[in-house]
Amino acid sequence: MEFALSHLGGKDGRDRKLGALPARRRTSEPGWAQGLRKLYNSVLDEPIPDSFDDLLKKLDRGDDESR
Amino acid sequence: MKAAEQTVVAHSADDEVAFRRELLSTLPHLRAFARALCGRPDFADDLVQETAIRAWSARARFAPGTNLRAWTFAILRNHYLDQWRRERRQVDYDPDAAERLLVMEADQEGPLHLSDMEAALLKLSPERREAILLIGAAGFSYEDAAQISGCATGTMKSRVARARAELARMLDPQDEAPARDGPGQ
């Protein structure tokens, strides 16, 4: 079963602009394939939640301890 | 950790700044991948934070100029699979999701909801789920996806093909080809 998605990979793995794929690519592809990207992109577009504040501060300070 | 088993490269202060900046810009991608992989927002964010900490600790082993996104995705999926194997049932089986999916299968007239998509993804094996996410959503090449998952490119292709067939069967049954492959491995 061959879907349009088989061509999505690209051959060099280079990051696209922000990496993720646009929600709609081809009209011939199955609906779930669009749904999959929509699901992924919906999280991609969320702001980083507050629960990441400690992590971000740690990275800002360049802390080396892992906890 | 496979992703970290690379040669230690000399890093300058500039490299560290660049690494940190790139790591931060990767966080939304890691969150999207983790969420679809495990289906639980809180657990997904824990995975992402742990991944970021591991990546930062192992930054000396990252070769500047190579694909940081692929490198961190590998760290995340290895960590996820470790967790998944440890607490298989709690993490992966969501009876409510399975229930929603059954309802959805009975009524194909309505549009595809993201919750249906999520539920269908969770019915795939973790290997197939990550394969279809890496190729079909995150936009990696088969070669990069295979490297992230630590498998051969051919294996990655076959996992993706099987994931597609399963998702099509669950979500677009009206489009199904008359002669289809069995579930296989």
gemmi code that builds the backbone of each chain (N, CA, C; Angstrom):
import gemmi

chains = {
    "A": [
        ("MET", (0.848, -1.185, 0.000), (0.000, 0.000, 0.000), (0.889, 1.242, 0.000)),
        ("GLU", (0.858, 1.997, -1.035), (1.792, 3.125, -1.159), (1.046, 4.445, -1.049)),
        ("PHE", (1.396, 5.238, -0.052), (0.770, 6.532, 0.106), (1.756, 7.637, -0.255)),
        ("ALA", (1.214, 8.813, -0.442), (2.037, 9.970, -0.771), (3.102, 10.234, 0.293)),
        ("LEU", (2.845, 9.776, 1.517), (3.782, 10.033, 2.602), (5.155, 9.446, 2.362)),
        ("SER", (5.258, 8.487, 1.446), (6.550, 7.845, 1.241), (7.590, 8.824, 0.724)),
        ("HIS", (7.149, 9.969, 0.251), (8.119, 10.929, -0.279), (8.457, 12.034, 0.706)),
        ("LEU", (7.944, 11.921, 1.908), (8.094, 13.039, 2.830), (9.487, 13.176, 3.401)),
        ("GLY", (10.225, 12.085, 3.441), (11.468, 12.096, 4.203), (12.515, 13.056, 3.682)),
        ("GLY", (12.630, 13.210, 2.394), (13.750, 13.991, 1.861), (14.981, 13.143, 1.989)),
        ("LYS", (16.046, 13.450, 1.242), (17.135, 12.495, 1.300), (18.276, 12.904, 2.197)),
        ("ASP", (18.291, 14.128, 2.651), (19.442, 14.504, 3.455), (19.100, 14.747, 4.917)),
        ("GLY", (17.830, 14.652, 5.287), (17.461, 14.799, 6.688), (17.673, 16.208, 7.208)),
        ("ARG", (17.961, 17.144, 6.331), (18.173, 18.519, 6.748), (16.896, 19.061, 7.383)),
        ("ASP", (17.060, 19.820, 8.435), (15.873, 20.394, 9.069), (15.174, 21.341, 8.109)),
        ("ARG", (13.893, 21.157, 7.991), (13.121, 22.162, 7.285), (12.935, 23.329, 8.239)),
        ("LYS", (12.335, 24.364, 7.750), (11.958, 25.458, 8.638), (11.150, 24.846, 9.777)),
        ("LEU", (11.685, 24.857, 10.940), (11.074, 24.279, 12.130), (10.817, 22.786, 12.021)),
        ("GLY", (11.277, 22.153, 10.966), (11.275, 20.696, 10.917), (9.951, 20.033, 10.626)),
        ("ALA", (8.889, 20.506, 11.219), (7.648, 19.761, 11.071), (7.065, 19.973, 9.685)),
        ("LEU", (6.187, 19.081, 9.333), (5.605, 19.134, 7.999), (4.315, 19.941, 8.009)),
        ("PRO", (4.020, 20.612, 6.925), (2.754, 21.343, 6.880), (1.577, 20.389, 7.037)),
        ("ALA", (0.492, 20.896, 7.591), (-0.627, 20.011, 7.895), (-1.258, 19.437, 6.633)),
        ("ARG", (-1.159, 20.138, 5.525), (-1.816, 19.657, 4.320), (-0.790, 19.604, 3.192)),
        ("ARG", (-0.585, 18.479, 2.621), (0.418, 18.361, 1.554), (-0.204, 17.996, 0.214)),
        ("ARG", (-0.883, 16.882, 0.201), (-1.443, 16.437, -1.071), (-2.887, 16.061, -0.857)),
        ("THR", (-3.672, 16.310, -1.867), (-5.073, 15.975, -1.706), (-5.274, 14.466, -1.777)),
        ("SER", (-4.336, 13.759, -2.406), (-4.521, 12.318, -2.596), (-4.182, 11.513, -1.345)),
        ("GLU", (-3.562, 12.138, -0.363), (-3.145, 11.348, 0.792), (-4.328, 11.078, 1.717)),
        ("PRO", (-4.220, 9.998, 2.484), (-5.344, 9.654, 3.365), (-5.541, 10.697, 4.468)),
        ("GLY", (-6.783, 10.780, 4.977), (-7.099, 11.773, 5.995), (-6.275, 11.618, 7.255)),
        ("TRP", (-5.956, 10.385, 7.619), (-5.207, 10.199, 8.862), (-3.813, 10.817, 8.783)),
        ("ALA", (-3.249, 10.869, 7.576), (-1.890, 11.405, 7.439), (-1.874, 12.895, 7.776)),
        ("GLN", (-2.941, 13.582, 7.360), (-3.072, 14.993, 7.742), (-3.327, 15.106, 9.239)),
        ("GLY", (-4.155, 14.199, 9.741), (-4.472, 14.209, 11.174), (-3.226, 14.017, 12.023)),
        ("LEU", (-2.345, 13.171, 11.539), (-1.107, 12.902, 12.273), (-0.261, 14.170, 12.385)),
        ("ARG", (-0.134, 14.878, 11.280), (0.669, 16.102, 11.308), (-0.013, 17.188, 12.131)),
        ("LYS", (-1.347, 17.206, 12.044), (-2.099, 18.186, 12.823), (-1.875, 17.969, 14.319)),
        ("LEU", (-1.919, 16.699, 14.697), (-1.701, 16.343, 16.098), (-0.313, 16.810, 16.549)),
        ("TYR", (0.668, 16.502, 15.734), (2.053, 16.864, 16.050), (2.212, 18.381, 16.091)),
        ("ASN", (1.692, 19.038, 15.069), (1.862, 20.498, 14.987), (1.113, 21.235, 16.085)),
        ("SER", (0.014, 20.637, 16.565), (-0.749, 21.302, 17.623), (0.099, 21.427, 18.883)),
        ("VAL", (0.938, 20.432, 19.154), (1.825, 20.511, 20.323), (3.020, 21.410, 20.013)),
        ("LEU", (3.513, 21.301, 18.797), (4.659, 22.119, 18.368), (4.369, 23.608, 18.553)),
        ("ASP", (3.117, 23.988, 18.306), (2.743, 25.403, 18.368), (2.454, 25.892, 19.784)),
        ("GLU", (2.389, 24.966, 20.741), (2.119, 25.393, 22.119), (3.332, 26.118, 22.678)),
        ("PRO", (3.108, 27.125, 23.539), (4.256, 27.716, 24.238), (4.838, 26.698, 25.225)),
        ("ILE", (6.110, 26.846, 25.522), (6.727, 25.965, 26.515), (6.088, 26.256, 27.879)),
        ("PRO", (5.580, 25.219, 28.546), (4.850, 25.463, 29.804), (5.767, 25.902, 30.951)),
        ("ASP", (5.152, 26.492, 31.970), (5.897, 26.986, 33.128), (6.692, 25.890, 33.825)),
        ("SER", (6.219, 24.668, 33.707), (6.913, 23.575, 34.392), (8.349, 23.412, 33.891)),
        ("PHE", (8.670, 24.078, 32.785), (10.030, 23.982, 32.247), (10.950, 25.080, 32.797)),
        ("ASP", (10.405, 25.959, 33.640), (11.199, 27.103, 34.096), (12.513, 26.695, 34.756)),
        ("ASP", (12.426, 25.702, 35.639), (13.643, 25.275, 36.344), (14.692, 24.769, 35.366)),
        ("LEU", (14.219, 23.988, 34.416), (15.135, 23.448, 33.403), (15.796, 24.585, 32.618)),
        ("LEU", (14.972, 25.535, 32.221), (15.506, 26.641, 31.422), (16.532, 27.449, 32.209)),
        ("LYS", (16.240, 27.656, 33.509), (17.203, 28.383, 34.351), (18.507, 27.603, 34.455)),
        ("LYS", (18.372, 26.311, 34.623), (19.545, 25.454, 34.741), (20.404, 25.561, 33.483)),
        ("LEU", (19.735, 25.530, 32.332), (20.487, 25.627, 31.074), (21.111, 27.016, 30.927)),
        ("ASP", (20.400, 28.026, 31.407), (20.933, 29.384, 31.342), (22.212, 29.521, 32.156)),
        ("ARG", (22.186, 28.887, 33.322), (23.380, 28.970, 34.178), (24.482, 28.044, 33.685)),
        ("GLY", (24.096, 27.105, 32.803), (25.077, 26.135, 32.322), (25.429, 25.117, 33.394)),
        ("ASP", (24.459, 24.814, 34.267), (24.685, 23.832, 35.332), (25.105, 22.504, 34.753)),
        ("ASP", (26.017, 21.865, 35.450), (26.459, 20.573, 34.955), (25.896, 19.395, 35.725)),
        ("GLU", (25.434, 19.652, 36.930), (24.856, 18.524, 37.661), (23.566, 18.129, 36.953)),
        ("SER", (23.284, 16.830, 36.958), (22.166, 16.395, 36.131), (20.833, 16.536, 36.855)),
        ("ARG", (20.808, 16.886, 38.109), (19.532, 17.124, 38.794), (19.516, 18.497, 39.433)),
    ],
    "B": [
        ("MET", (23.330, 4.669, 26.438), (22.596, 5.590, 25.572), (23.291, 5.701, 24.227)),
        ("LYS", (22.656, 5.165, 23.218), (23.308, 5.084, 21.922), (23.712, 6.456, 21.373)),
        ("ALA", (22.813, 7.422, 21.519), (23.055, 8.726, 20.927), (24.295, 9.388, 21.505)),
        ("ALA", (24.636, 9.018, 22.722), (25.753, 9.698, 23.368), (27.076, 8.974, 23.119)),
        ("GLU", (27.002, 7.834, 22.476), (28.223, 7.072, 22.248), (28.971, 7.603, 21.021)),
        ("GLN", (29.364, 8.828, 21.108), (30.105, 9.405, 20.006), (31.419, 9.943, 20.540)),
        ("THR", (32.275, 10.254, 19.621), (33.581, 10.757, 20.017), (33.429, 12.088, 20.759)),
        ("VAL", (34.218, 12.253, 21.790), (34.205, 13.530, 22.491), (34.917, 14.561, 21.620)),
        ("VAL", (34.242, 15.665, 21.407), (34.799, 16.700, 20.544), (35.139, 17.913, 21.404)),
        ("ALA", (36.220, 18.563, 21.078), (36.587, 19.764, 21.826), (35.554, 20.857, 21.566)),
        ("HIS", (34.997, 21.438, 22.628), (33.980, 22.473, 22.475), (34.502, 23.812, 22.969)),
        ("SER", (34.287, 24.821, 22.204), (34.634, 26.170, 22.650), (33.435, 26.755, 23.389)),
        ("ALA", (33.642, 27.911, 24.019), (32.534, 28.582, 24.697), (31.429, 28.927, 23.701)),
        ("ASP", (31.819, 29.300, 22.497), (30.824, 29.605, 21.460), (29.988, 28.379, 21.118)),
        ("ASP", (30.670, 27.239, 21.071), (29.949, 25.995, 20.796), (28.889, 25.751, 21.863)),
        ("GLU", (29.262, 26.032, 23.106), (28.318, 25.805, 24.209), (27.102, 26.703, 24.080)),
        ("VAL", (27.345, 27.945, 23.736), (26.234, 28.887, 23.563), (25.342, 28.414, 22.422)),
        ("ALA", (25.973, 28.016, 21.331), (25.206, 27.546, 20.173), (24.435, 26.277, 20.516)),
        ("PHE", (25.081, 25.400, 21.272), (24.432, 24.157, 21.662), (23.189, 24.444, 22.502)),
        ("ARG", (23.356, 25.340, 23.471), (22.230, 25.661, 24.344), (21.068, 26.272, 23.544)),
        ("ARG", (21.423, 27.168, 22.656), (20.382, 27.820, 21.857), (19.636, 26.793, 20.992)),
        ("GLU", (20.407, 25.897, 20.408), (19.780, 24.894, 19.542), (18.947, 23.907, 20.363)),
        ("LEU", (19.467, 23.571, 21.535), (18.719, 22.654, 22.402), (17.371, 23.277, 22.783)),
        ("LEU", (17.389, 24.563, 23.111), (16.140, 25.242, 23.480), (15.164, 25.267, 22.303)),
        ("SER", (15.688, 25.475, 21.108), (14.788, 25.543, 19.948), (14.242, 24.164, 19.578)),
        ("THR", (14.874, 23.132, 20.116), (14.415, 21.767, 19.840), (13.290, 21.336, 20.786)),
        ("LEU", (13.161, 22.059, 21.912), (12.183, 21.635, 22.927), (10.752, 21.457, 22.379)),
        ("PRO", (10.238, 22.404, 21.569), (8.872, 22.186, 21.063), (8.745, 20.898, 20.233)),
        ("HIS", (9.787, 20.584, 19.479), (9.763, 19.349, 18.684), (9.785, 18.117, 19.578)),
        ("LEU", (10.608, 18.188, 20.602), (10.669, 17.062, 21.532), (9.323, 16.871, 22.227)),
        ("ARG", (8.675, 17.980, 22.565), (7.360, 17.884, 23.226), (6.332, 17.250, 22.289)),
        ("ALA", (6.348, 17.662, 21.030), (5.381, 17.125, 20.075), (5.610, 15.630, 19.857)),
        ("PHE", (6.867, 15.247, 19.737), (7.211, 13.845, 19.533), (6.822, 13.024, 20.770)),
        ("ALA", (7.214, 13.525, 21.937), (6.954, 12.784, 23.175), (5.456, 12.619, 23.421)),
        ("ARG", (4.692, 13.677, 23.150), (3.246, 13.628, 23.395), (2.589, 12.541, 22.546)),
        ("ALA", (2.943, 12.504, 21.281), (2.327, 11.520, 20.403), (2.854, 10.115, 20.691)),
        ("LEU", (4.068, 10.057, 21.190), (4.672, 8.760, 21.478), (4.017, 8.102, 22.685)),
        ("CYS", (3.774, 8.885, 23.737), (3.274, 8.258, 24.966), (1.820, 8.606, 25.260)),
        ("GLY", (1.275, 9.639, 24.606), (-0.147, 9.930, 24.762), (-0.532, 10.603, 26.070)),
        ("ARG", (0.452, 10.918, 26.907), (0.118, 11.563, 28.195), (0.935, 12.834, 28.345)),
        ("PRO", (0.258, 13.988, 28.358), (0.986, 15.258, 28.374), (1.984, 15.401, 29.517)),
        ("ASP", (1.593, 15.002, 30.735), (2.500, 15.206, 31.879), (3.727, 14.313, 31.758)),
        ("PHE", (3.491, 13.079, 31.414), (4.593, 12.135, 31.242), (5.500, 12.574, 30.081)),
        ("ALA", (4.875, 13.075, 29.020), (5.633, 13.531, 27.852), (6.577, 14.666, 28.242)),
        ("ASP", (6.071, 15.621, 29.019), (6.921, 16.743, 29.405), (8.044, 16.302, 30.338)),
        ("ASP", (7.771, 15.323, 31.196), (8.852, 14.766, 32.023), (9.938, 14.162, 31.140)),
        ("LEU", (9.491, 13.429, 30.124), (10.444, 12.820, 29.192), (11.314, 13.882, 28.520)),
        ("VAL", (10.673, 14.965, 28.116), (11.387, 16.027, 27.417), (12.417, 16.679, 28.343)),
        ("GLN", (12.002, 16.944, 29.575), (12.930, 17.584, 30.516), (14.120, 16.671, 30.798)),
        ("GLU", (13.831, 15.405, 31.006), (14.908, 14.452, 31.252), (15.840, 14.388, 30.042)),
        ("THR", (15.249, 14.412, 28.856), (16.039, 14.390, 27.617), (16.951, 15.606, 27.525)),
        ("ALA", (16.400, 16.773, 27.836), (17.185, 18.006, 27.747), (18.353, 17.976, 28.730)),
        ("ILE", (18.086, 17.452, 29.930), (19.148, 17.376, 30.932), (20.232, 16.393, 30.492)),
        ("ARG", (19.792, 15.264, 29.947), (20.776, 14.280, 29.473), (21.590, 14.831, 28.312)),
        ("ALA", (20.902, 15.521, 27.414), (21.599, 16.087, 26.252), (22.620, 17.123, 26.710)),
        ("TRP", (22.208, 17.950, 27.666), (23.114, 18.993, 28.154), (24.326, 18.350, 28.827)),
        ("SER", (24.093, 17.333, 29.640), (25.192, 16.653, 30.324), (26.143, 15.978, 29.343)),
        ("ALA", (25.589, 15.530, 28.227), (26.402, 14.792, 27.246), (26.863, 15.682, 26.099)),
        ("ARG", (26.761, 16.993, 26.269), (27.019, 17.899, 25.136), (28.428, 17.771, 24.574)),
        ("ALA", (29.371, 17.335, 25.425), (30.744, 17.192, 24.933), (30.830, 16.100, 23.866)),
        ("ARG", (29.827, 15.216, 23.834), (29.864, 14.135, 22.849), (29.099, 14.465, 21.585)),
        ("PHE", (28.512, 15.647, 21.556), (27.786, 16.046, 20.347), (28.751, 16.739, 19.387)),
        ("ALA", (28.757, 16.280, 18.153), (29.636, 16.893, 17.152), (28.956, 18.134, 16.588)),
        ("PRO", (29.524, 19.326, 16.826), (28.894, 20.553, 16.310), (28.685, 20.444, 14.799)),
        ("GLY", (27.575, 20.976, 14.351), (27.293, 20.935, 12.913), (26.493, 19.720, 12.497)),
        ("THR", (26.389, 18.706, 13.367), (25.528, 17.573, 13.031), (24.112, 17.866, 13.539)),
        ("ASN", (23.227, 16.940, 13.313), (21.804, 17.177, 13.541), (21.420, 17.016, 15.017)),
        ("LEU", (21.313, 18.141, 15.705), (20.996, 18.084, 17.139), (19.581, 17.551, 17.383)),
        ("ARG", (18.681, 17.885, 16.459), (17.314, 17.422, 16.647), (17.267, 15.885, 16.613)),
        ("ALA", (17.958, 15.306, 15.641), (17.997, 13.841, 15.557), (18.669, 13.256, 16.798)),
        ("TRP", (19.714, 13.900, 17.248), (20.467, 13.417, 18.408), (19.580, 13.410, 19.657)),
        ("THR", (18.847, 14.518, 19.867), (17.993, 14.583, 21.057), (16.771, 13.666, 20.930)),
        ("PHE", (16.247, 13.507, 19.715), (15.132, 12.572, 19.522), (15.562, 11.155, 19.910)),
        ("ALA", (16.794, 10.817, 19.570), (17.294, 9.476, 19.913), (17.369, 9.309, 21.424)),
        ("ILE", (17.847, 10.346, 22.099), (17.915, 10.277, 23.564), (16.508, 10.096, 24.133)),
        ("LEU", (15.560, 10.858, 23.600), (14.189, 10.785, 24.114), (13.574, 9.408, 23.891)),
        ("ARG", (13.718, 8.877, 22.678), (13.064, 7.583, 22.405), (13.710, 6.455, 23.211)),
        ("ASN", (15.024, 6.531, 23.421), (15.668, 5.495, 24.238), (15.151, 5.562, 25.675)),
        ("HIS", (15.031, 6.769, 26.172), (14.534, 6.956, 27.533), (13.070, 6.498, 27.623)),
        ("TYR", (12.283, 6.848, 26.608), (10.881, 6.433, 26.595), (10.753, 4.912, 26.584)),
        ("LEU", (11.527, 4.264, 25.727), (11.405, 2.805, 25.636), (11.848, 2.122, 26.926)),
        ("ASP", (12.859, 2.698, 27.586), (13.249, 2.162, 28.893), (12.070, 2.221, 29.858)),
        ("GLN", (11.431, 3.386, 29.904), (10.272, 3.575, 30.790), (9.128, 2.659, 30.395)),
        ("TRP", (8.896, 2.591, 29.104), (7.767, 1.801, 28.593), (7.916, 0.340, 28.972)),
        ("ARG", (9.144, -0.162, 28.834), (9.372, -1.569, 29.175), (9.158, -1.782, 30.661)),
        ("ARG", (9.509, -0.779, 31.438), (9.400, -0.886, 32.890), (7.944, -0.877, 33.347)),
        ("GLU", (7.159, 0.013, 32.789), (5.766, 0.117, 33.255), (4.806, 0.031, 32.081)),
        ("ARG", (4.990, -0.998, 31.300), (4.258, -1.183, 30.055), (2.770, -0.861, 30.138)),
        ("ARG", (2.086, -1.476, 31.104), (0.631, -1.342, 31.097), (0.154, 0.065, 31.414)),
        ("GLN", (0.701, 0.628, 32.508), (0.224, 1.968, 32.903), (0.480, 2.993, 31.804)),
        ("VAL", (1.666, 2.903, 31.194), (2.031, 3.936, 30.240), (1.248, 3.812, 28.949)),
        ("ASP", (1.060, 2.592, 28.502), (0.615, 2.470, 27.126), (-0.850, 2.152, 26.912)),
        ("TYR", (-1.484, 1.562, 27.894), (-2.849, 1.169, 27.620), (-3.829, 2.121, 28.281)),
        ("ASP", (-4.595, 2.764, 27.491), (-5.586, 3.700, 27.983), (-6.958, 3.190, 27.552)),
        ("PRO", (-7.702, 2.586, 28.502), (-8.992, 1.984, 28.115), (-9.970, 3.000, 27.535)),
        ("ASP", (-9.903, 4.246, 28.023), (-10.798, 5.274, 27.484), (-10.487, 5.557, 26.027)),
        ("ALA", (-9.196, 5.581, 25.716), (-8.793, 5.827, 24.328), (-9.273, 4.687, 23.436)),
        ("ALA", (-9.135, 3.463, 23.923), (-9.575, 2.307, 23.148), (-11.085, 2.374, 22.914)),
        ("GLU", (-11.785, 2.798, 23.946), (-13.240, 2.933, 23.856), (-13.644, 3.970, 22.810)),
        ("ARG", (-12.985, 5.125, 22.872), (-13.276, 6.184, 21.895), (-13.036, 5.687, 20.480)),
        ("LEU", (-11.996, 4.891, 20.328), (-11.656, 4.403, 19.002), (-12.750, 3.484, 18.471)),
        ("LEU", (-13.276, 2.646, 19.346), (-14.329, 1.725, 18.923), (-15.554, 2.495, 18.453)),
        ("VAL", (-15.897, 3.535, 19.189), (-17.031, 4.372, 18.806), (-16.772, 4.990, 17.441)),
        ("MET", (-15.539, 5.447, 17.269), (-15.171, 6.092, 16.016), (-15.259, 5.134, 14.849)),
        ("GLU", (-14.849, 3.891, 15.075), (-14.891, 2.915, 13.988), (-16.316, 2.658, 13.521)),
        ("ALA", (-17.252, 2.784, 14.463), (-18.640, 2.488, 14.114), (-19.274, 3.638, 13.323)),
        ("ASP", (-18.702, 4.808, 13.406), (-19.298, 5.965, 12.749), (-18.244, 6.688, 11.929)),
        ("GLN", (-18.190, 6.382, 10.662), (-17.151, 6.957, 9.814), (-17.585, 8.224, 9.100)),
        ("GLU", (-18.780, 8.703, 9.415), (-19.262, 9.882, 8.699), (-18.585, 11.156, 9.180)),
        ("GLY", (-18.348, 11.230, 10.459), (-17.799, 12.457, 11.037), (-16.344, 12.669, 10.654)),
        ("PRO", (-15.842, 13.896, 10.879), (-14.443, 14.178, 10.592), (-13.521, 13.473, 11.582)),
        ("LEU", (-12.286, 13.352, 11.193), (-11.303, 12.714, 12.065), (-10.915, 13.677, 13.183)),
        ("HIS", (-11.092, 13.231, 14.430), (-10.708, 14.068, 15.558), (-9.306, 13.726, 16.020)),
        ("LEU", (-8.650, 14.723, 16.580), (-7.285, 14.469, 17.027), (-7.238, 13.411, 18.117)),
        ("SER", (-8.297, 13.356, 18.929), (-8.305, 12.324, 19.967), (-8.382, 10.927, 19.344)),
        ("ASP", (-9.065, 10.814, 18.200), (-9.116, 9.528, 17.496), (-7.729, 9.168, 16.974)),
        ("MET", (-7.079, 10.182, 16.450), (-5.734, 9.985, 15.920), (-4.805, 9.506, 17.020)),
        ("GLU", (-4.916, 10.177, 18.159), (-4.081, 9.824, 19.301), (-4.345, 8.392, 19.756)),
        ("ALA", (-5.632, 8.065, 19.822), (-5.999, 6.729, 20.281), (-5.487, 5.666, 19.310)),
        ("ALA", (-5.593, 5.955, 18.019), (-5.128, 4.994, 17.018), (-3.617, 4.813, 17.111)),
        ("LEU", (-2.912, 5.916, 17.303), (-1.448, 5.842, 17.431), (-1.051, 4.935, 18.590)),
        ("LEU", (-1.787, 5.074, 19.694), (-1.443, 4.304, 20.890), (-1.720, 2.820, 20.721)),
        ("LYS", (-2.475, 2.470, 19.679), (-2.719, 1.051, 19.431), (-1.574, 0.407, 18.644)),
        ("LEU", (-0.726, 1.232, 18.075), (0.421, 0.689, 17.346), (1.487, 0.230, 18.349)),
        ("SER", (2.367, -0.638, 17.910), (3.509, -0.984, 18.752), (4.390, 0.262, 18.859)),
        ("PRO", (5.151, 0.386, 19.952), (5.984, 1.580, 20.103), (6.941, 1.789, 18.925)),
        ("GLU", (7.456, 0.709, 18.362), (8.396, 0.833, 17.239), (7.704, 1.427, 16.013)),
        ("ARG", (6.503, 0.949, 15.725), (5.782, 1.479, 14.563), (5.307, 2.900, 14.822)),
        ("ARG", (4.905, 3.146, 16.073), (4.431, 4.491, 16.413), (5.558, 5.499, 16.206)),
        ("GLU", (6.720, 5.195, 16.733), (7.803, 6.171, 16.569), (8.194, 6.283, 15.101)),
        ("ALA", (8.124, 5.178, 14.364), (8.499, 5.217, 12.945), (7.588, 6.172, 12.170)),
        ("ILE", (6.293, 6.031, 12.357), (5.371, 6.886, 11.586), (5.460, 8.340, 12.056)),
        ("LEU", (5.768, 8.543, 13.331), (5.918, 9.925, 13.822), (7.165, 10.589, 13.252)),
        ("LEU", (8.255, 9.844, 13.224), (9.509, 10.422, 12.727), (9.404, 10.765, 11.247)),
        ("ILE", (8.780, 9.875, 10.478), (8.698, 10.078, 9.027), (7.498, 10.951, 8.642)),
        ("GLY", (6.340, 10.634, 9.216), (5.106, 11.272, 8.763), (4.773, 12.591, 9.445)),
        ("ALA", (5.405, 12.871, 10.597), (5.078, 14.115, 11.300), (6.310, 14.986, 11.533)),
        ("ALA", (7.385, 14.393, 12.013), (8.564, 15.206, 12.344), (9.409, 15.517, 11.119)),
        ("GLY", (9.173, 14.800, 10.015), (9.834, 15.150, 8.760), (11.274, 14.677, 8.620)),
        ("PHE", (11.660, 13.628, 9.349), (13.010, 13.089, 9.179), (13.089, 12.232, 7.919)),
        ("SER", (14.299, 12.103, 7.391), (14.518, 11.157, 6.297), (14.494, 9.741, 6.889)),
        ("TYR", (14.324, 8.749, 6.017), (14.377, 7.359, 6.498), (15.730, 7.060, 7.142)),
        ("GLU", (16.778, 7.625, 6.580), (18.124, 7.360, 7.101), (18.264, 7.927, 8.517)),
        ("ASP", (17.831, 9.176, 8.694), (17.918, 9.773, 10.029), (17.007, 9.048, 11.020)),
        ("ALA", (15.811, 8.711, 10.560), (14.868, 8.022, 11.445), (15.449, 6.676, 11.884)),
        ("ALA", (16.086, 5.985, 10.935), (16.684, 4.683, 11.267), (17.797, 4.865, 12.297)),
        ("GLN", (18.555, 5.920, 12.135), (19.635, 6.177, 13.081), (19.079, 6.505, 14.471)),
        ("ILE", (18.030, 7.300, 14.499), (17.398, 7.646, 15.773), (16.920, 6.387, 16.485)),
        ("SER", (16.323, 5.473, 15.716), (15.750, 4.268, 16.311), (16.753, 3.136, 16.432)),
        ("GLY", (17.957, 3.348, 15.949), (18.978, 2.313, 16.051), (18.646, 1.071, 15.239)),
        ("CYS", (18.053, 1.250, 14.052), (17.741, 0.095, 13.205), (18.229, 0.374, 11.780)),
        ("ALA", (18.127, -0.628, 10.927), (18.518, -0.458, 9.524), (17.461, 0.378, 8.799)),
        ("THR", (17.874, 1.045, 7.722), (16.930, 1.857, 6.956), (15.777, 1.009, 6.418)),
        ("GLY", (16.093, -0.198, 5.971), (15.051, -1.090, 5.453), (14.026, -1.440, 6.534)),
        ("THR", (14.520, -1.648, 7.741), (13.616, -1.940, 8.865), (12.703, -0.752, 9.120)),
        ("MET", (13.284, 0.451, 9.076), (12.487, 1.662, 9.277), (11.399, 1.754, 8.212)),
        ("LYS", (11.763, 1.478, 6.958), (10.775, 1.553, 5.881), (9.647, 0.568, 6.115)),
        ("SER", (9.993, -0.610, 6.557), (8.930, -1.601, 6.740), (8.062, -1.270, 7.954)),
        ("ARG", (8.673, -0.706, 8.992), (7.856, -0.276, 10.148), (6.862, 0.814, 9.729)),
        ("VAL", (7.352, 1.751, 8.921), (6.482, 2.845, 8.480), (5.345, 2.293, 7.617)),
        ("ALA", (5.677, 1.386, 6.712), (4.646, 0.813, 5.831), (3.578, 0.103, 6.653)),
        ("ARG", (4.015, -0.613, 7.686), (3.039, -1.344, 8.505), (2.219, -0.402, 9.366)),
        ("ALA", (2.875, 0.635, 9.864), (2.129, 1.628, 10.651), (1.069, 2.293, 9.779)),
        ("ARG", (1.435, 2.622, 8.543), (0.473, 3.242, 7.621), (-0.713, 2.330, 7.377)),
        ("ALA", (-0.418, 1.069, 7.131), (-1.500, 0.127, 6.850), (-2.428, 0.017, 8.060)),
        ("GLU", (-1.844, -0.023, 9.246), (-2.673, -0.152, 10.453), (-3.511, 1.103, 10.686)),
        ("LEU", (-2.884, 2.257, 10.516), (-3.630, 3.511, 10.734), (-4.742, 3.660, 9.705)),
        ("ALA", (-4.442, 3.274, 8.464), (-5.462, 3.367, 7.422), (-6.642, 2.453, 7.769)),
        ("ARG", (-6.316, 1.280, 8.289), (-7.358, 0.321, 8.640), (-8.231, 0.874, 9.776)),
        ("MET", (-7.567, 1.537, 10.729), (-8.318, 2.043, 11.885), (-9.072, 3.329, 11.570)),
        ("LEU", (-8.465, 4.186, 10.743), (-8.997, 5.540, 10.620), (-9.662, 5.843, 9.274)),
        ("ASP", (-9.231, 5.184, 8.226), (-9.820, 5.427, 6.902), (-10.244, 4.108, 6.267)),
        ("PRO", (-11.057, 3.330, 6.938), (-11.321, 1.988, 6.406), (-11.983, 2.005, 5.030)),
        ("GLN", (-12.672, 3.100, 4.697), (-13.330, 3.129, 3.388), (-12.324, 3.222, 2.242)),
        ("ASP", (-11.091, 3.684, 2.562), (-10.074, 3.820, 1.526), (-9.218, 2.564, 1.377)),
        ("GLU", (-9.547, 1.586, 2.196), (-8.679, 0.434, 2.264), (-8.622, -0.313, 0.935)),
        ("ALA", (-7.417, -0.717, 0.557), (-7.271, -1.533, -0.651), (-7.892, -2.892, -0.391)),
        ("PRO", (-8.499, -3.516, -1.423), (-9.163, -4.782, -1.205), (-8.217, -5.890, -0.725)),
        ("ALA", (-7.029, -6.002, -1.319), (-6.096, -7.019, -0.862), (-5.033, -6.362, -0.010)),
        ("ARG", (-5.113, -6.625, 1.268), (-4.144, -5.967, 2.135), (-3.219, -6.996, 2.781)),
        ("ASP", (-2.079, -6.489, 3.210), (-1.129, -7.356, 3.902), (-1.657, -7.703, 5.283)),
        ("GLY", (-1.212, -8.826, 5.782), (-1.554, -9.193, 7.144), (-0.786, -8.289, 8.080)),
        ("PRO", (-1.098, -8.343, 9.357), (-0.441, -7.451, 10.308), (1.076, -7.645, 10.365)),
        ("GLY", (1.545, -8.870, 10.205), (2.988, -9.113, 10.168), (3.689, -8.614, 11.410)),
        ("GLN", (5.012, -8.509, 11.328), (5.776, -8.032, 12.488), (6.141, -6.585, 12.296)),
    ],
}
model = gemmi.Model(1)
for chain_id, residues in chains.items():
    chain = gemmi.Chain(chain_id)
    for i, (resn, *xyz) in enumerate(residues, 1):
        res = gemmi.Residue()
        res.name, res.seqid = resn, gemmi.SeqId(i, " ")
        for name, pos in zip(("N", "CA", "C"), xyz):
            atom = gemmi.Atom()
            atom.name, atom.element = name, gemmi.Element(name[0])
            atom.pos, atom.b_iso = gemmi.Position(*pos), 0.0
            res.add_atom(atom)
        chain.add_residue(res)
    model.add_chain(chain)
structure = gemmi.Structure()
structure.add_model(model)
structure.setup_entities()
